Structures are given as structure tokens and as C-alpha cells.
Amino acid sequence: MKHEVFPILGMSCAACAMHVQKALLNQKGVLSAEVNYAGGEASVDFDEEVCSPSILQHAVRTAGYELMIRADENALEKARMKKYNRLKTDTLLAFVLAVPLNILSFVDAAWIPWLAWAMATVVIFGLGRSFYVNAWQQARHGTCNMDTLVAMSTAISYFFSIWSLLWPDFWLSRGMVPHLYFEAAAGIIAFILLGRLLEERAKRGTGAAIRRLMGLQPRTVYVETASGEILVDIEQIREGQTILVHAGERLAVDGHVKRGTSFVDES
């Protein structure tokens, strides 16, 4: 059995993490799989003779997400930074359009509904395009998530408003007032983008703190063997081996003290 942790891209809510976890567990040879949405990672135990990282990647990709194999830390950080910057730009522009759009909804003028239509189109299908792309990907695989809810609610408001704007007599002939909801749909997109931005910002801060803690862990240790002590990577350490910790060094892994006394770096 092999244990590996894979970065997962494309998750937008807790339901996404469950979909990824289900896709991994459905693969032959996978003993256990746990997806951490906050950390954007999947921890998988699998049989190397039956399964492989490429098979896991294909399964996750089929589910509508992306599993990265042996991702370079710098490349992964660049991809996440690019996503964060794009989200920040979309959020700012969404509010620049959504706030005036909500103010204009109180103005009584014949041209206001047409301007509202144009502004809402930019916010919903331009700045909020990721919700519809993700919702479509989920629908193709017979699942849904938060993006599905956002896409459906805003699309219904948007197209209902277009119907009311182009054919108001349909409602007037039935004694009803044709209301428009362009500003509501645009406002929903703007506020959810803001929520996503704050969430990504919090995750970036948490991830940076975890990486700083991981940086304190030694990458190599001395292992006692019949022929003497040898220097190995911590990934090669197995249960039952005897590790030598020299004075002043950090403890790389958990264990029991078999013999000797000294001073170590407790950090």
C-alpha cells in the first residue's frame, strides 16, 4: 500500500470535496481516501499493483475536477495565485456594476431597464461565468453543487426579467405588474464572488502558516543499520527502524526513546 497527498483544483464547496472523495473511493485498489476542502488536498491510500496516480487523476478529472500529480510547489502556488488575482478582479468589477445597477432600479425612466439588462449581462455571464461553467460540468456528470444553485437562481431571474421587459403585455393582460430582477441577479453574483474571495484569502493565509510549520521538519535523518548509520529521506522511514538523533537536532518523526540522553531542538 502507498500513501500520497494530491493537490485538488476546481473545488468550490464542501459538496465538491464529497464528489472527489467518492470518485477516488470508487477506484479499484483504493483503500481509503479523504478530501480536505479547506486545504484543497486529497489523502489517498492505494495498492500500487492495482491503482496508480494517473488512474486517480483520470477519475477525478472525469468527475469535473483536477488532481495534480507530483506537483511542483512553485507551479502550484502560481496557479493558485493566478486564480486568486482573477477572482479579486472579477469581484471588484462585479461590485462596480452591481452597486450602480441597484441604485438605478429606483429611477423611473424608459431607458433604465435596457441599461440594466446590459449591465446585468456583463456581471452574470461575464464576471460570473465560472458559476455556469462549473454547474454545466457537474450536470454532465449527474451531480450538483453550490455553483448549480447560483447558476439556476440567477439565470431564472435574468431570463424572467428579459421576458417581462420584451413582452410586458403578457403580465398586464392578466392584471399583474411585470417586475424586473436584473439588479437582484447581479447582486447575488457580486456577493457570492466576494464570499469566494474572502474564503480564498483565508485559505491562502492558513496554507502559508502550515507550510511554515512543515518547513521546520527535517527532510533527512540518520538510521541505524547493521553496517552503521546511514542518511536517508524521511519518506523512506518505516515503522520499527531505529533513528539516531544527534545533539541539537530536531525530531523528524514520532517514536520512543530507546537509549541515550541529550538535548534536542523541541521546535
Phi, psi and omega in degrees: 000146179234142178246127178219153177244123183245134172291139179242128178249150174100358179280136182238352179199176181296330178296326178298318179299321178294322179295318179295316180298318179296319179297321180290317182293336180283353181276137179295132180098350179273117180278316180209152178210131179226123182255127177259106182295318182298320181272348181066037183224156175237126178258118189233134170250121184216158179274116183296336181282340182250323185236166180209162178302325180293325177293318178296320179298317180296320180296316180291321179295322178296329179282354177103013181231184183228124175256127183261129181261129178044052183290134173291132185301320180292319179295320179294318180293323177295319179296318179290323178293321178297317178297318180296315180295321178295319179295321179295318178294315180298320180295315180299313181294325179297319178287327177300327179268322185289322181295308176299326180297320178290327177290319181294338181294343178268355181268132181262096178211148186295330184274347183300312181301325181288322176293320178298321178301312182296316182293319180294324179298318179296315182293312188288308187261353176260292182285334180256021184299329183298328179297319183284323177297313181294321179296320179294319178298319178293319180297324179297332181258013176071025179232176177211161178211197182297326178299326178298316179297315181295315182297316181294314184295316182287323180294319179297315178298318183294309184286331173296320179294322178297316178300315181293328181285319183277326181232066181294334181297336179300322180272321182297323180292344179254011177077022180241152180271129180282095181278152177245143183232032179299317183292328179291315180297317179293322179296320178299313180300315183297314183289325179287325173298320178297318177299318178296321180296314179296323179295314179296323179296318178294319180295323179296318179295318178295317180298321179295320179295319179295319180296324178294321177294318179296331180293341178283341183284132177298145180266342180227155178219162175262127180249136180277127178232176180297331182265002181127190181268139179232151180266124181225161175287151182294336178295339182268359180288136179235155180300136179100345179284155178257122183254136178264125179247111181281162183302131178088351181278165175270156176275119186282325184220167176285150178180186178248143177283119182271319182198158175092157175225147180189192175244136179231164176278106186288350179289000000 
